[in-house]
Amino acid sequence: MPTPHGSSARDAVPDLSTVWLRVFLEVARHGSFTVAARALGWTQSAVSRQISSLEGALGGAPLFDRLPRGVALTEAGRVLVPHAEAVAEALHGAGRELAALREGAGGRVRFGAFPTADSALVPRALAAFRDRHPGVHLSREEGLTPRLLERLASGHLDLAIVSTTGRAPLDAYELRHLLDESLYVAVPTGHPLAGQRPIRLAQLADADWISGSPHPEGTLLDAALRQGFRPRVAHVVGEWTAKQGYVAAGLGVALVPALAADSVRADIALLTVLDEGAPARAVYAATVRGRSLSAATEAFLGVLAEEARRIGSSGAPVA
């Protein structure tokens, strides 16, 4: 009877048991049902039945010539050997890879991070993780928190390092708290407040500000709104290195989160901002609630938490 694609029944791929193939390879290796049965811990009759079932599934052609002493592969048996070996090796390879995944020694971790997390937290965690888990492939994306959460939800990322800046909705995600960031204000080294610390943001209510957005809402400048004034954004500059250039040239001041403080250039002073109420922002490692995590992802989350504790305990330098 023809198959749906017009091929005959004899062209169909036989449904072979991997147990049959394993027994077949043992018999081929030893040239004896008796020795193969001993190696497998089976009875000789059980081995014989498995070979008979395999031969039946392959159309009835004998795979072994039964000799007075032992057996020998037929032409059909010799054809089958490399295919059976390929199946066995593929299964062994799958077992090895799955074992490596369970142990966190293999696999991949796809993660994303917002830009200032890349200043200190991410590179430190990457270096520590690489030393402990050299067999795991790590891939990283950079983006703002809302975009990272979209990538996470769509399955393109295994985890995302996100912050509360931008008021992105985080309730739908499993959040692991990494650290709370304080804020600094970057000013030129000759600024009148450069020798004072800590300060209140309200002391800079009349200053020109440099920000990545013309509006303070949803940015670090939300902190100024909470302290009762609306900052005047004089220059909209997205890239952090360029912001520092504007500050050094005396064109305004800019807020700096603690994670970026290590990367501040020498001709800028950092002023500590008094924490009044809640921290300026919290940083989390986010995963999709209900989605299982690989051992490698769990291990990377652990390393992130370790490095976040180190950063939090050491504090950020101020000028």
WONOR-V276290 format. One record per helix or strand of 3 or more residues. SS is the DSSP state (@ for helix, = for strand). FROM is the first residue (numbers start at 1). LEN is the number of residues. Records with the same first field share a line. If there is no record, write none. Layout:
BEGIN
SS->FROM-LEN + FROM-LEN
END
This chain:
BEGIN
@->9-3 + 18-13 + 33-8 + 44-14 + 75-29 + 115-4 + 121-12 + 145-9 + 201-4 + 222-5 + 240-9 + 258-6 + 295-20
=->64-3 + 71-3 + 108-6 + 137-6 + 159-5 + 173-9 + 183-6 + 208-4 + 232-5 + 253-5 + 268-6 + 281-8
END
